């Protein structure tokens, strides 16, 4: 399951409680630091290693490095895997509070830890002697000073990289992405990723489409389980549906081919004409046909009264008043305080 994208926010007005993690705040107290001594000795975080064993290895590392450098390197790798697994465990406990793109990173961390544990135990699969993580979803960019910047080696992500947590990944062009079997699009700041969705539908691989409250015009042409595999907004069903695709390769290939055929049609002259008529001409035609000049209805003195009469309630709320310049009619935080998700549902359904 491949994904590369930008560390955007996600519908913060709709989901104000979701956040991106801050390294020092999210991981300053890792799980073993809050365990009593018995738990430190018995709670295995990675393979057979416990926090107690990890502490001993760290203390002995310098002595081992002088006597047996190769064994020291092995211990360093084991400790790095331990730190990574502990970080993944800590982030997993915060999963519900994270933005969807960070949820994907946590799932990738779990996949990598599991694959490393299988490798350490000497387990392989029937196809290859290498156990690959099922997920590879990472940030290749973040927004800094209004422009996209690569995450790898950057200051904001260096702490994550130092413990091996898979928040950063190399940029992959479409020619490289096309080599992968499964793709996912993950909602960004506006909740959708429409360019990524179109591109991934056109690729040979199967698209797992992130279902969010936001929609773009292209979504009107997409049918779940025909053109893509739907995935919930919190990604909790992603691994289960990935396993379904692995168990049903023929059906998965059919869905991927249907998606490619759809994009092939929509990018043809006939497809463009259909999209233009359906997404632009028809909606504008309905607007024109519904137009009623205020002068024809004497009981409507202004547009507010007209809308109130038609809708039978106040569905529009003035926020700004603009003449030469725009001034807010309410306080600075009025929108956030008034239109919480709960109040919006109560007011607008």
Secondary structure as a PSIPRED ss2 file (coil, helix, strand):
# PSIPRED VFORMAT (PSIPRED V4.0)

   1 X C   1.000  0.000  0.000
   2 X E   0.000  0.000  1.000
   3 X E   0.000  0.000  1.000
   4 X E   0.000  0.000  1.000
   5 X E   0.000  0.000  1.000
   6 X E   0.000  0.000  1.000
   7 X C   1.000  0.000  0.000
   8 X C   1.000  0.000  0.000
   9 X C   1.000  0.000  0.000
  10 X C   1.000  0.000  0.000
  11 X C   1.000  0.000  0.000
  12 X C   1.000  0.000  0.000
  13 X C   1.000  0.000  0.000
  14 X C   1.000  0.000  0.000
  15 X C   1.000  0.000  0.000
  16 X C   1.000  0.000  0.000
  17 X C   1.000  0.000  0.000
  18 X C   1.000  0.000  0.000
  19 X E   0.000  0.000  1.000
  20 X C   1.000  0.000  0.000
  21 X C   1.000  0.000  0.000
  22 X C   1.000  0.000  0.000
  23 X H   0.000  1.000  0.000
  24 X H   0.000  1.000  0.000
  25 X H   0.000  1.000  0.000
  26 X H   0.000  1.000  0.000
  27 X H   0.000  1.000  0.000
  28 X C   1.000  0.000  0.000
  29 X C   1.000  0.000  0.000
  30 X C   1.000  0.000  0.000
  31 X H   0.000  1.000  0.000
  32 X H   0.000  1.000  0.000
  33 X H   0.000  1.000  0.000
  34 X H   0.000  1.000  0.000
  35 X C   1.000  0.000  0.000
  36 X C   1.000  0.000  0.000
  37 X H   0.000  1.000  0.000
  38 X H   0.000  1.000  0.000
  39 X H   0.000  1.000  0.000
  40 X H   0.000  1.000  0.000
  41 X H   0.000  1.000  0.000
  42 X H   0.000  1.000  0.000
  43 X C   1.000  0.000  0.000
  44 X E   0.000  0.000  1.000
  45 X E   0.000  0.000  1.000
  46 X E   0.000  0.000  1.000
  47 X C   1.000  0.000  0.000
  48 X C   1.000  0.000  0.000
  49 X E   0.000  0.000  1.000
  50 X E   0.000  0.000  1.000
  51 X H   0.000  1.000  0.000
  52 X H   0.000  1.000  0.000
  53 X H   0.000  1.000  0.000
  54 X H   0.000  1.000  0.000
  55 X H   0.000  1.000  0.000
  56 X H   0.000  1.000  0.000
  57 X H   0.000  1.000  0.000
  58 X H   0.000  1.000  0.000
  59 X H   0.000  1.000  0.000
  60 X H   0.000  1.000  0.000
  61 X H   0.000  1.000  0.000
  62 X H   0.000  1.000  0.000
  63 X H   0.000  1.000  0.000
  64 X H   0.000  1.000  0.000
  65 X H   0.000  1.000  0.000
  66 X H   0.000  1.000  0.000
  67 X H   0.000  1.000  0.000
  68 X C   1.000  0.000  0.000
  69 X H   0.000  1.000  0.000
  70 X H   0.000  1.000  0.000
  71 X H   0.000  1.000  0.000
  72 X H   0.000  1.000  0.000
  73 X H   0.000  1.000  0.000
  74 X H   0.000  1.000  0.000
  75 X H   0.000  1.000  0.000
  76 X H   0.000  1.000  0.000
  77 X H   0.000  1.000  0.000
  78 X H   0.000  1.000  0.000
  79 X H   0.000  1.000  0.000
  80 X H   0.000  1.000  0.000
  81 X H   0.000  1.000  0.000
  82 X H   0.000  1.000  0.000
  83 X H   0.000  1.000  0.000
  84 X H   0.000  1.000  0.000
  85 X H   0.000  1.000  0.000
  86 X H   0.000  1.000  0.000
  87 X H   0.000  1.000  0.000
  88 X H   0.000  1.000  0.000
  89 X H   0.000  1.000  0.000
  90 X H   0.000  1.000  0.000
  91 X H   0.000  1.000  0.000
  92 X H   0.000  1.000  0.000
  93 X C   1.000  0.000  0.000
  94 X C   1.000  0.000  0.000
  95 X H   0.000  1.000  0.000
  96 X H   0.000  1.000  0.000
  97 X H   0.000  1.000  0.000
  98 X E   0.000  0.000  1.000
  99 X C   1.000  0.000  0.000
 100 X H   0.000  1.000  0.000
 101 X H   0.000  1.000  0.000
 102 X H   0.000  1.000  0.000
 103 X H   0.000  1.000  0.000
 104 X H   0.000  1.000  0.000
 105 X H   0.000  1.000  0.000
 106 X H   0.000  1.000  0.000
 107 X H   0.000  1.000  0.000
 108 X H   0.000  1.000  0.000
 109 X H   0.000  1.000  0.000
 110 X H   0.000  1.000  0.000
 111 X H   0.000  1.000  0.000
 112 X H   0.000  1.000  0.000
 113 X H   0.000  1.000  0.000
 114 X H   0.000  1.000  0.000
 115 X H   0.000  1.000  0.000
 116 X H   0.000  1.000  0.000
 117 X H   0.000  1.000  0.000
 118 X H   0.000  1.000  0.000
 119 X H   0.000  1.000  0.000
 120 X H   0.000  1.000  0.000
 121 X C   1.000  0.000  0.000
 122 X C   1.000  0.000  0.000
 123 X C   1.000  0.000  0.000
 124 X C   1.000  0.000  0.000
 125 X C   1.000  0.000  0.000
 126 X C   1.000  0.000  0.000
 127 X C   1.000  0.000  0.000
 128 X C   1.000  0.000  0.000
 129 X C   1.000  0.000  0.000
 130 X C   1.000  0.000  0.000
 131 X C   1.000  0.000  0.000
 132 X C   1.000  0.000  0.000
 133 X C   1.000  0.000  0.000
 134 X C   1.000  0.000  0.000
 135 X C   1.000  0.000  0.000
 136 X E   0.000  0.000  1.000
 137 X E   0.000  0.000  1.000
 138 X E   0.000  0.000  1.000
 139 X E   0.000  0.000  1.000
 140 X E   0.000  0.000  1.000
 141 X E   0.000  0.000  1.000
 142 X E   0.000  0.000  1.000
 143 X E   0.000  0.000  1.000
 144 X E   0.000  0.000  1.000
 145 X C   1.000  0.000  0.000
 146 X C   1.000  0.000  0.000
 147 X E   0.000  0.000  1.000
 148 X E   0.000  0.000  1.000
 149 X E   0.000  0.000  1.000
 150 X E   0.000  0.000  1.000
 151 X C   1.000  0.000  0.000
 152 X C   1.000  0.000  0.000
 153 X C   1.000  0.000  0.000
 154 X C   1.000  0.000  0.000
 155 X H   0.000  1.000  0.000
 156 X H   0.000  1.000  0.000
 157 X H   0.000  1.000  0.000
 158 X H   0.000  1.000  0.000
 159 X H   0.000  1.000  0.000
 160 X H   0.000  1.000  0.000
 161 X H   0.000  1.000  0.000
 162 X H   0.000  1.000  0.000
 163 X C   1.000  0.000  0.000
 164 X C   1.000  0.000  0.000
 165 X C   1.000  0.000  0.000
 166 X C   1.000  0.000  0.000
 167 X C   1.000  0.000  0.000
 168 X E   0.000  0.000  1.000
 169 X C   1.000  0.000  0.000
 170 X C   1.000  0.000  0.000
 171 X C   1.000  0.000  0.000
 172 X C   1.000  0.000  0.000
 173 X C   1.000  0.000  0.000
 174 X H   0.000  1.000  0.000
 175 X H   0.000  1.000  0.000
 176 X H   0.000  1.000  0.000
 177 X H   0.000  1.000  0.000
 178 X C   1.000  0.000  0.000
 179 X C   1.000  0.000  0.000
 180 X C   1.000  0.000  0.000
 181 X C   1.000  0.000  0.000
 182 X E   0.000  0.000  1.000
 183 X E   0.000  0.000  1.000
 184 X E   0.000  0.000  1.000
 185 X E   0.000  0.000  1.000
 186 X C   1.000  0.000  0.000
 187 X C   1.000  0.000  0.000
 188 X C   1.000  0.000  0.000
 189 X C   1.000  0.000  0.000
 190 X C   1.000  0.000  0.000
 191 X C   1.000  0.000  0.000
 192 X C   1.000  0.000  0.000
 193 X C   1.000  0.000  0.000
 194 X H   0.000  1.000  0.000
 195 X H   0.000  1.000  0.000
 196 X H   0.000  1.000  0.000
 197 X H   0.000  1.000  0.000
 198 X H   0.000  1.000  0.000
 199 X H   0.000  1.000  0.000
 200 X H   0.000  1.000  0.000
 201 X H   0.000  1.000  0.000
 202 X H   0.000  1.000  0.000
 203 X C   1.000  0.000  0.000
 204 X C   1.000  0.000  0.000
 205 X C   1.000  0.000  0.000
 206 X E   0.000  0.000  1.000
 207 X E   0.000  0.000  1.000
 208 X E   0.000  0.000  1.000
 209 X E   0.000  0.000  1.000
 210 X E   0.000  0.000  1.000
 211 X C   1.000  0.000  0.000
 212 X C   1.000  0.000  0.000
 213 X C   1.000  0.000  0.000
 214 X C   1.000  0.000  0.000
 215 X C   1.000  0.000  0.000
 216 X C   1.000  0.000  0.000
 217 X H   0.000  1.000  0.000
 218 X H   0.000  1.000  0.000
 219 X H   0.000  1.000  0.000
 220 X H   0.000  1.000  0.000
 221 X H   0.000  1.000  0.000
 222 X C   1.000  0.000  0.000
 223 X C   1.000  0.000  0.000
 224 X E   0.000  0.000  1.000
 225 X C   1.000  0.000  0.000
 226 X C   1.000  0.000  0.000
 227 X C   1.000  0.000  0.000
 228 X E   0.000  0.000  1.000
 229 X E   0.000  0.000  1.000
 230 X E   0.000  0.000  1.000
 231 X E   0.000  0.000  1.000
 232 X C   1.000  0.000  0.000
 233 X C   1.000  0.000  0.000
 234 X C   1.000  0.000  0.000
 235 X C   1.000  0.000  0.000
 236 X C   1.000  0.000  0.000
 237 X C   1.000  0.000  0.000
 238 X H   0.000  1.000  0.000
 239 X H   0.000  1.000  0.000
 240 X H   0.000  1.000  0.000
 241 X H   0.000  1.000  0.000
 242 X H   0.000  1.000  0.000
 243 X H   0.000  1.000  0.000
 244 X H   0.000  1.000  0.000
 245 X H   0.000  1.000  0.000
 246 X H   0.000  1.000  0.000
 247 X H   0.000  1.000  0.000
 248 X C   1.000  0.000  0.000
 249 X H   0.000  1.000  0.000
 250 X H   0.000  1.000  0.000
 251 X H   0.000  1.000  0.000
 252 X H   0.000  1.000  0.000
 253 X H   0.000  1.000  0.000
 254 X H   0.000  1.000  0.000
 255 X H   0.000  1.000  0.000
 256 X H   0.000  1.000  0.000
 257 X H   0.000  1.000  0.000
 258 X H   0.000  1.000  0.000
 259 X H   0.000  1.000  0.000
 260 X H   0.000  1.000  0.000
 261 X H   0.000  1.000  0.000
 262 X H   0.000  1.000  0.000
 263 X H   0.000  1.000  0.000
 264 X H   0.000  1.000  0.000
 265 X H   0.000  1.000  0.000
 266 X H   0.000  1.000  0.000
 267 X C   1.000  0.000  0.000
 268 X C   1.000  0.000  0.000
 269 X H   0.000  1.000  0.000
 270 X H   0.000  1.000  0.000
 271 X H   0.000  1.000  0.000
 272 X H   0.000  1.000  0.000
 273 X H   0.000  1.000  0.000
 274 X H   0.000  1.000  0.000
 275 X H   0.000  1.000  0.000
 276 X H   0.000  1.000  0.000
 277 X H   0.000  1.000  0.000
 278 X H   0.000  1.000  0.000
 279 X H   0.000  1.000  0.000
 280 X H   0.000  1.000  0.000
 281 X H   0.000  1.000  0.000
 282 X H   0.000  1.000  0.000
 283 X H   0.000  1.000  0.000
 284 X H   0.000  1.000  0.000
 285 X H   0.000  1.000  0.000
 286 X H   0.000  1.000  0.000
 287 X H   0.000  1.000  0.000
 288 X H   0.000  1.000  0.000
 289 X H   0.000  1.000  0.000
 290 X H   0.000  1.000  0.000
 291 X C   1.000  0.000  0.000
 292 X C   1.000  0.000  0.000
 293 X C   1.000  0.000  0.000
 294 X H   0.000  1.000  0.000
 295 X H   0.000  1.000  0.000
 296 X H   0.000  1.000  0.000
 297 X C   1.000  0.000  0.000
 298 X C   1.000  0.000  0.000
 299 X C   1.000  0.000  0.000
 300 X C   1.000  0.000  0.000
 301 X C   1.000  0.000  0.000
 302 X C   1.000  0.000  0.000
 303 X H   0.000  1.000  0.000
 304 X H   0.000  1.000  0.000
 305 X H   0.000  1.000  0.000
 306 X H   0.000  1.000  0.000
 307 X H   0.000  1.000  0.000
 308 X H   0.000  1.000  0.000
 309 X H   0.000  1.000  0.000
 310 X H   0.000  1.000  0.000
 311 X H   0.000  1.000  0.000
 312 X C   1.000  0.000  0.000
 313 X C   1.000  0.000  0.000
 314 X C   1.000  0.000  0.000
 315 X C   1.000  0.000  0.000
 316 X C   1.000  0.000  0.000
 317 X C   1.000  0.000  0.000
 318 X C   1.000  0.000  0.000
 319 X C   1.000  0.000  0.000
 320 X E   0.000  0.000  1.000
 321 X E   0.000  0.000  1.000
 322 X E   0.000  0.000  1.000
 323 X C   1.000  0.000  0.000
 324 X C   1.000  0.000  0.000
 325 X C   1.000  0.000  0.000
 326 X E   0.000  0.000  1.000
 327 X E   0.000  0.000  1.000
 328 X E   0.000  0.000  1.000
 329 X C   1.000  0.000  0.000
 330 X C   1.000  0.000  0.000
 331 X C   1.000  0.000  0.000
 332 X C   1.000  0.000  0.000
 333 X C   1.000  0.000  0.000
 334 X H   0.000  1.000  0.000
 335 X H   0.000  1.000  0.000
 336 X H   0.000  1.000  0.000
 337 X H   0.000  1.000  0.000
 338 X H   0.000  1.000  0.000
 339 X C   1.000  0.000  0.000
 340 X C   1.000  0.000  0.000
 341 X H   0.000  1.000  0.000
 342 X H   0.000  1.000  0.000
 343 X H   0.000  1.000  0.000
 344 X H   0.000  1.000  0.000
 345 X H   0.000  1.000  0.000
 346 X H   0.000  1.000  0.000
 347 X H   0.000  1.000  0.000
 348 X H   0.000  1.000  0.000
 349 X C   1.000  0.000  0.000
